Amino acid sequence: MSILSWYLQGSMKAASYQRRNACFAHYYNLVGDVHFAVCTSDPAGAQGELMYKSCVSMRYHLQFYHRSFALFVKDKAAELGPSTMGSFILLLSVLAAISGVLTWFPEKAWWQHAIIYQCYTKSFADSDGDGIGDLKGLMAKKDYLKELGVNAVWLNPIYPSSGVDNGYDVTDFTGIDKVYGTMKDFEIMVKTFAESDMKVIMDFVPNHTSKDHEWFKKSVLKEAPYDDFYVWKDGKENKENKDGKPAPPNDWESIFAPGVPGSAWKWNEQRKQFYYHAFMDDQPDLNLRNPNVTNALKEVLKFWVQKGVKGFRLDAVLHLFEDESYQDNKEESHKYTQNQPETYDWIKDLRAFLTQLGGEDPNSEIFLTTEGYTNHEDTMRYYGSVFEPGAHFPFNFRFLTDLNDKTDAPSLHRNIVEYLANLKRYQFPNWVSGNHDWPRIPSRMGGRGAVDQLHMLSIMLPGTVTVYYGDEIGMDSYWNMDKDDCSEILRNDYRTPHRTPFQWNIEKNAGFTTNDKPWLPVNVNYYLINVDTQTKNQNSCYRVPNHLKNFKELAKLKKTEAIVDGKFSSYVINDQVYAFTRSDKNTIYLVLLNLSKKFSKPFDITKKIPEIGRKQARYAIARSVNILEECPYGDACADKIFSGTWNMPPKSGIVIPFGRVQQQSLYGERLFSRGLQEDPSKCEPYWMADRVGNNPVKRFC
């Protein structure tokens, strides 16, 4: 029997393909243009079944092919037509399988399933007593970060700057601001972290520089090759402002001056032109359409990679390019200044450059992520495609923008599942639980227990998590700060309360500095919330939960098979209580959260999640700090959960493991997701499917 005959018979005997049409669209989403060219037609009969099966097979074998091969397949599709294309794809797939050059699941890179710790260096630890955190202070806390379970440390800008935007106004991309130390300090820190298997990620600002940067000074003077390094434009012809200066080229608004037409342009008297600035007028935008600028920025990245840096966070990527027509936005704010098509191509080019620098070893891969607050569709575009990848992932800010003290269980369920279900195979998930631009967790979500809730969510969900320094101990924004001693810039910056010094102990200035005057006041609650107190409580009274203990326990779980490669199921228990499970062949981890500010209504968890049972319950691994005797350590906690009468405390959370109860079917274990009202005739999304089971339909759909 020929291979083709065997394949055709097998496809005809396979399970029903009534879901075929829905799956065609899903396969296109998974691998992109190639499947659009090959799989959109659906001829009837045996040929149709062959086309379908071939497309499924092709999905595995084309995933990591070079783009030239993809284009070759598309050309062949047009040449051969649908009648013979199935056989053509089949032969290619068989050859690929026999050659062994392709694998569906490549070796995991270091950044996947990692815990990335955002360190606001200025506020972390001061080693020299000047009141400002520095690199030596950070390095001295290496053991703390290692015990925390951190895989990489992301540093906010530590470059020399003019000091008008907390380091995001860079004057030298290849230097270290003296307040943080020296380049030698940086090199030692990177090496020290590497010895503890922790990577360093740099904040990189490609959109703009400080007006004090040498590039800008030379651009003002029109010195080659810097004359076109920035976005320069003449004013409107025959129009002047009230001050007698030329009128701005258009009505574009600065992010920091919304509603002020023309505020994104600053007149330079020396050059007799306007320069564009998406942010402050001290931060002129670079002209990324100029290849010399891109090459200069690539040299900057190469410089830091040679210093041992393993990743970069691209700041403000929405603003990298502006529309070349320079027409007015009019009523559509930032239409021509954000998310321009060239932005995505530029990031793809940068990714290719970094891939070349990092090499093929997954442990040496140079990681790239992007920061941009935009809609879901535009955010997903930063991933690039299978053949032309962009960022390894764009930061997922849903837990910042969509999660607050009023969020209920149905909305959280939908938010999480919609994000995961819409990811394509090559798009790796991630979660950001906090950062330097947002109020801290207790302020955002309404209570101390919410700190543990958010860590249970972000760490236990599939993917990589980025956490903000101090969140692991429950630090809050310092709203009642006395700003009299702060600079005018800090007094007027709404983000200042979220950036206060780290709280290490109950000593002077929370152990952050020996200086009488730290650069920002320390939150007065440091007597209660600090590392030393929570560490002692953790060691002396194991059964009393605290934020730091919970974080460490969750970080350990992050490395287990169930969390790295296990299945995910999402449940709405009632309007107040949300739950999800992560599971492998041996263990099911239940995460149970009451999002309400009130005690929950009683619930019968076995009716919602029949896969778990009281007899299989083990001791809780993590309990929010406000749960205490409501769900005490030991068997009593499980007794309450399964009682059917329990009122879960406000803003509380629990993580509890269960021994696996196997539920076998014809195709192996089944995974159900509830509350979405999915059409069962359609393919289950990737993250809702059985990744390791034997169900061929579920694995394909």
Secondary structure, DSSP 4 states (H G I P E B T S, - for coil): --HHHHHHHHHHHSSP-TTHHHHHHHHHHHHTHHHHHHHS---SHHHHHHHHHHHHHHHHHSTT--HHHHHHHHHHHHHH-HHHHHHHHHHHHHHHHHHT---SSPPPPTTTT-EEEEE-GGGT--SSSSSS--HHHHHHTHHHHHHHT-SEEEEPP-S-B-SSSTT-SBS-TT---TTT--HHHHHHHHHHHHHTT-EEEEEE--SB--TTSHHHHHHHTT-TTTTTSB-EEPPPTT-B-TTSSBPPSS----TTSTT-TTTTEEEETTTTEEEE-SS-TTSPBB-TTSHHHHHHHHHHHHHHHHTT--EEEE--GGGS---TT----TTSTTTTTSS-HHHHHHHHHHHHHHHHHH-S-TTT--EEEE-----HHHHHGGGB-SSSB--SEE---HHHHT--TT--HHHHHHHHHHHHHT--TT---EEE---TTS--HHHHHTSTHHHHHHHHHHHHSSSEEEEETTGGGT----TT---TTS-HHHHH-TTGGGSPPP---SSGGGGS-SSSS-SSPPPGGGGTS-HHHHHHHHHH-TTS--HHHHHHHHHHHTTSHHHHT-EEEEEE-SSSEEEEEEE-SSEEEEEEEE-SSSPPPP--HHHH-TT--GGGB---SEE-TTTGGGS-TTHHHHHHHTSS---PPTTEEEEEEEE------TTS------SS---TTSPPPGGGS-SSSS-HHHHH-
